[in-house]
Amino acid sequence: MIDPTQRICRAFFSSSEGKEVLAHMLRNAKFFDYITTPEEQAVENFVKELLSDIGVWNMDNADSFVNLLMNLPVIKTPEVKET
């Protein structure tokens, strides 16, 4: 049985507006960046807890995450030229 909070979170973040909000939150939390401070680690842990509340952040989804990641387009980062 799905937890009521998980049901509500999943319903919200599954909507088009919810997806925009979640993407905004992930970017602002530097979820896709390297973490360098304890404060950033705390924020990342909060985001992981939120994803867990939605029901997607768990080891059972590891293969699904890998499949999704491998289907994303490759984005080349610009090379930094030393001066």
Summary of the structure (lengths in Angstrom):
residues: 83
radius of gyration: 15.5
end to end distance: 58.9
largest distance: 58.9
contacts: 148
relative contact order: 0.10
helix: 64%
strand: 0%
